[in-house]
């Protein structure tokens, strides 16, 4: 917004004046297509997730005595499988 003017409106009712802004050029862009990211979760993808989890060994997780490292190792393994079984997909939303 580069082309505008502001002027005071003196109302005489209080010690504060109002202000008026006038936009001399206003560009309305056409609405953009909206999209959102979703994960497809159904019986097939859930089964894929469970199968991949069943092949995961817990040896790497329990190889340390540090609880934080154990949790981070578990979370890394879990999220790797989760993201591969339920990848993000972009879908476009129709304007109504």
C-alpha beads as a LAMMPS data file, in Angstrom:
LAMMPS data file: protein, C-alpha beads

96 atoms
95 bonds

1 atom types
1 bond types

-500.0 500.0 xlo xhi
-500.0 500.0 ylo yhi
-500.0 500.0 zlo zhi

Masses

1 110.0

Atoms # bond

1 1 1 0.000 0.000 0.000
2 1 1 1.897 2.968 -1.245
3 1 1 -0.794 5.323 -2.532
4 1 1 -2.924 6.530 0.385
5 1 1 -3.768 9.702 2.317
6 1 1 -4.713 10.246 5.934
7 1 1 -6.611 13.243 7.240
8 1 1 -8.012 14.151 10.672
9 1 1 -11.738 14.334 11.362
10 1 1 -12.443 16.880 14.058
11 1 1 -15.607 15.878 15.851
12 1 1 -15.656 18.472 18.621
13 1 1 -17.014 15.958 21.148
14 1 1 -13.825 14.981 22.913
15 1 1 -10.167 15.864 23.168
16 1 1 -9.297 13.187 20.590
17 1 1 -9.910 13.390 16.851
18 1 1 -10.696 10.564 14.480
19 1 1 -8.635 9.766 11.407
20 1 1 -9.731 8.879 7.912
21 1 1 -7.590 6.876 5.508
22 1 1 -8.247 6.950 1.772
23 1 1 -6.739 4.280 -0.456
24 1 1 -6.219 5.790 -3.897
25 1 1 -5.358 2.556 -5.608
26 1 1 -6.452 -0.776 -4.301
27 1 1 -5.509 -4.014 -6.003
28 1 1 -7.835 -6.924 -5.351
29 1 1 -6.091 -10.081 -6.370
30 1 1 -8.173 -13.027 -7.507
31 1 1 -8.569 -15.641 -4.809
32 1 1 -5.754 -18.124 -4.772
33 1 1 -6.322 -21.834 -4.755
34 1 1 -6.169 -23.118 -1.243
35 1 1 -4.517 -26.368 -0.392
36 1 1 -3.807 -28.362 2.696
37 1 1 -1.481 -31.178 3.651
38 1 1 -3.119 -34.418 4.753
39 1 1 -2.059 -37.944 5.609
40 1 1 -3.972 -40.837 4.102
41 1 1 -4.837 -43.147 6.990
42 1 1 -6.828 -46.217 6.102
43 1 1 -6.716 -49.966 6.679
44 1 1 -3.977 -50.474 4.079
45 1 1 -1.638 -47.765 5.418
46 1 1 -2.233 -48.835 9.016
47 1 1 -1.307 -52.429 8.126
48 1 1 1.829 -51.165 6.374
49 1 1 2.723 -49.194 9.502
50 1 1 2.189 -52.203 11.796
51 1 1 4.274 -54.490 9.579
52 1 1 7.149 -52.009 9.489
53 1 1 6.949 -51.594 13.269
54 1 1 7.094 -55.361 13.758
55 1 1 10.440 -55.520 11.895
56 1 1 11.979 -52.783 14.034
57 1 1 14.427 -54.051 16.647
58 1 1 14.688 -52.456 20.058
59 1 1 18.381 -53.195 20.541
60 1 1 19.509 -49.758 19.427
61 1 1 17.002 -48.093 21.745
62 1 1 18.111 -49.980 24.860
63 1 1 21.832 -49.796 24.099
64 1 1 22.328 -46.893 26.521
65 1 1 21.418 -46.075 30.119
66 1 1 20.538 -42.454 29.313
67 1 1 16.742 -42.116 29.259
68 1 1 16.855 -39.072 26.979
69 1 1 18.950 -40.899 24.383
70 1 1 16.656 -43.920 24.612
71 1 1 13.587 -41.767 24.029
72 1 1 15.183 -39.887 21.138
73 1 1 16.258 -43.154 19.519
74 1 1 12.742 -44.582 19.889
75 1 1 11.150 -41.405 18.550
76 1 1 13.481 -41.300 15.536
77 1 1 12.658 -44.902 14.646
78 1 1 8.942 -44.425 15.192
79 1 1 8.719 -41.214 13.147
80 1 1 10.766 -42.697 10.298
81 1 1 8.246 -45.528 10.002
82 1 1 5.258 -43.214 10.545
83 1 1 6.331 -40.806 7.798
84 1 1 7.002 -43.626 5.351
85 1 1 3.628 -45.275 5.988
86 1 1 1.603 -42.056 6.125
87 1 1 3.277 -39.563 3.771
88 1 1 1.965 -36.021 3.487
89 1 1 -0.133 -35.326 0.406
90 1 1 -1.201 -31.895 -0.835
91 1 1 -4.890 -31.618 -1.693
92 1 1 -6.558 -28.600 -3.233
93 1 1 -9.669 -27.234 -1.579
94 1 1 -12.461 -26.098 -3.874
95 1 1 -13.859 -22.620 -3.146
96 1 1 -17.581 -22.650 -2.438

Bonds

1 1 1 2
2 1 2 3
3 1 3 4
4 1 4 5
5 1 5 6
6 1 6 7
7 1 7 8
8 1 8 9
9 1 9 10
10 1 10 11
11 1 11 12
12 1 12 13
13 1 13 14
14 1 14 15
15 1 15 16
16 1 16 17
17 1 17 18
18 1 18 19
19 1 19 20
20 1 20 21
21 1 21 22
22 1 22 23
23 1 23 24
24 1 24 25
25 1 25 26
26 1 26 27
27 1 27 28
28 1 28 29
29 1 29 30
30 1 30 31
31 1 31 32
32 1 32 33
33 1 33 34
34 1 34 35
35 1 35 36
36 1 36 37
37 1 37 38
38 1 38 39
39 1 39 40
40 1 40 41
41 1 41 42
42 1 42 43
43 1 43 44
44 1 44 45
45 1 45 46
46 1 46 47
47 1 47 48
48 1 48 49
49 1 49 50
50 1 50 51
51 1 51 52
52 1 52 53
53 1 53 54
54 1 54 55
55 1 55 56
56 1 56 57
57 1 57 58
58 1 58 59
59 1 59 60
60 1 60 61
61 1 61 62
62 1 62 63
63 1 63 64
64 1 64 65
65 1 65 66
66 1 66 67
67 1 67 68
68 1 68 69
69 1 69 70
70 1 70 71
71 1 71 72
72 1 72 73
73 1 73 74
74 1 74 75
75 1 75 76
76 1 76 77
77 1 77 78
78 1 78 79
79 1 79 80
80 1 80 81
81 1 81 82
82 1 82 83
83 1 83 84
84 1 84 85
85 1 85 86
86 1 86 87
87 1 87 88
88 1 88 89
89 1 89 90
90 1 90 91
91 1 91 92
92 1 92 93
93 1 93 94
94 1 94 95
95 1 95 96
